[in-house]
Amino acid sequence: MKRYLPLIVLVALSALFPLAVGVDDRRGWLMDFMGYFLVNFAMIALMGFGAIGVFTALKKGLNIDCACMGTSLKVPLSTVAIVEDLGMVILAALLLIS
């Protein structure tokens, strides 16, 4: 359990990110506090490290359940998680550019 603690913390922080950034046209508290640049930069870093972690786990052949569906559904970790993470990185980068 201690071995996976950093990954658990990373997943928990990424789950809180939409609340901080905001939903629809309402801005979240983090967006008001830090501004667009820092939020998008943090999203790139967080999702980028997540993608690296998923890639490493898949490369090692670890049998880990994906945390994207919570603990109620046992969904195996797959390349879909990498695509999701990299998609978030691309979207945050596009927001930084625009």
N, C-alpha and C positions, 0 to 999 in steps of 0.2 A: 504494500500500500504506500509506503514512504517513497518508493521508487517512482510512482505515478503521481505524486502530489503536485509537482509543477504543472503537469498536463491537466490535472483536475482544476487547479487555480486558473489556468489559461482558459479552459472551457467555461468556467463560471464567469469570468470577466467578459468573455465574448457574448455570453447570454445576456448580460446586463447592458451591453453597448446600445442596442436599439432604444432602450428606455432613456438612456442618457442623450442620444442623438436626437430623438424625437420621432413621432409617427405622423405620416401624412404631411399636412402643411403646418402643424404645430412644432415649434422648436423645443428641444429638450433642454434640461438644465445644463448639460455639459456643453451644448452648442452655444448657449448664452454666455457661459463662463469662459470658455477657452477659444472660441471662434472656429471658423471653418478649417483653417490650416492645420491647427494642432489636432483636431478631431480626425481629419482625414489622414494625417500622418500617423496617428496612433492606430487607426484602422488598418493601414498598410502594414505597419509593424506587427500588429497582433495577428492578423490573418496570414501574413507572410510566414511568421514563425509557426503558426498552426499548420500551414501547408507543408513546411519543412518537417514538422513532427509526424504528420500523416505519411508523407513520402518515406521517411526513415522507418516508420513502423511497418509499412507495406513491404519495403525492401528487405527488412529483417524477417519477414514472414510471421509477424506476431499476430495472434488471434485475439483482437481487441474488439469489443463492441463499440460502435460509433455512439457518441454522446448526443448526436443531433436529434434523436427521438426521445431522449430522457432515459430513465431506467426501466420504464414499463415495457418498452419494446426492445427486443434484442436484435438490433440491426448490425450486421458485421461491417467493419471498417473497409471501405473500398475506394476506388479511384474517384467516386462521386464526391467524396469529402474534399479531395484535392481540387477538383473542378470548382466546387462551391467556394473554397478558400481563395483560390486564384481569381475567381470571378469578383469576389469582394475587393480584392487588391486592385484589380483593373478598374472597377467602378470608383473606388476612392481616388485612384490616380487621375481618372478623368475629371472628377470633381476638383482636384487640385489644379489641374491644367485650366479648367474653364473659369 
